Amino acid sequence: QVQLVESGGGLVQAGGSLRLSCAASGSTFSINAMGWSRQVPGKQRELVASITRDGRITYADSVKGRFTISRDNAKNTVYLQMNSLKPEDTTVYYCGADSVPFYRPLYWGQGTQVTVSS
């Protein structure tokens, strides 16, 4: 139905920046909310940021002021600009999408690794 492919992860030093991209394909007419979650050892995946089709945005407290989510509806692509990265941001980041205007992903990408060195 919907396929999501993430890109842009990599290795940076603390204080550096990365920009993640997630491109959706397939039945993209059904997509409303898109966003990013990350894997935390010993915990469930946690919300990083989400954005609805009409631009309503939610951020985790831990990334407010450092990360910015944006979206290009024409390209069915969502972005995550990550600045002032910290070692504790190191993990796999997953893109998600759903047909409802809140972030409860029905579709998931395979993830992209972000590593922040100290």
N, C-alpha and C positions, 0 to 999 in steps of 0.2 A: 504493500500500500504506500508507505512512505519510507524512504531510505535517507539516513543522515550520515555525513562523512565529515569528521573533524580534521583540522590541520593547524599547524602553527606552534605546536609544542616544541620544547627544546631545553637546553641547559643555559642558565644565566647565573651571574653572581648576584648576591643580595643587593637590593636597590635597583636592579635592572628591570627591563620591561619585555613583555611578549604580547603578541596579538594572536588570539585564537580565532579560527573561522569554522563555521559549520554550514555546509550546503545541503539543502533538502531537495529530493527529487521524488518522482512518483505522483501520488495523488495530493499534490501540495495545496490544492484548492481547499482542503479540509483543515489546514493548519491554522491555529490561532496562537496559543502561547508557545514560545520557544525559550530555551534557556540553557544554563550550564549547572551541573552538579559535580561534586568531586568526592572521591573515595577517601574515607578516613579510617585507618586501621582500628578494628574493634568496634566500629560504629556503622550505622546505615549511611548510604550516600546522603550528603548534605547539599542543600541549595546554595549556590554561589550567587546567581543572578538570573532573573527571568524578565521577559518582555512580551506583552500581548500585541496583537495585530494593530491595535490603535495606540500603542506606545506606553501603556502602563508598566512601570518598572519596579521590581523588587530586588533588594540586595541583602546578602547576609551581613550582619553587623561587623564581622571580621574583615570584610573587604570594602566597606564604605569609605569613600575618599581615595581609594587606590585603584579599584577596578571600574570600568565603564562598559555597559552592555549597549549594543546598538543593533539595528536590523535594517535590511534592505528587502522590502516585501516583493519588489519586482524580480529580484534575483533569488528569493526564497533562502536567504542567507542571514545568519546571526553571527555577531562578532563579540569578542570579549577582549578589551584592551586592559592589560594587567601592568600596572606601574608599581614602583616601590616594592618589588617582590621580596618576600621573606622566606627563609628556609622552611618554615612551617607550611608554606603554600605548596610544597613539593608533594605531588601525588598525580593520579590520573584524573583528567577532566573529561566529563561526558556531556555531550549535547543531547537535549531532549526536546520533544515536541508533542503537542496534543491539539485536539479540535476545540477544546473549551478555553475560555479566556482566563484561566489560572493554571499554575504550573503543576500538573500531575501527569508526567510524560507517559503517553501511550507508545511512543517510538523512541528508541535510543540509538545513538551512534556507538562505535567501537571504542572510543576514547582516544585521547592524546596525552602523552606523558609530559609533565612539567617538572623540571628539577632545578632547584635554587640552591646554589652552593654558598657557604659562609666564608 
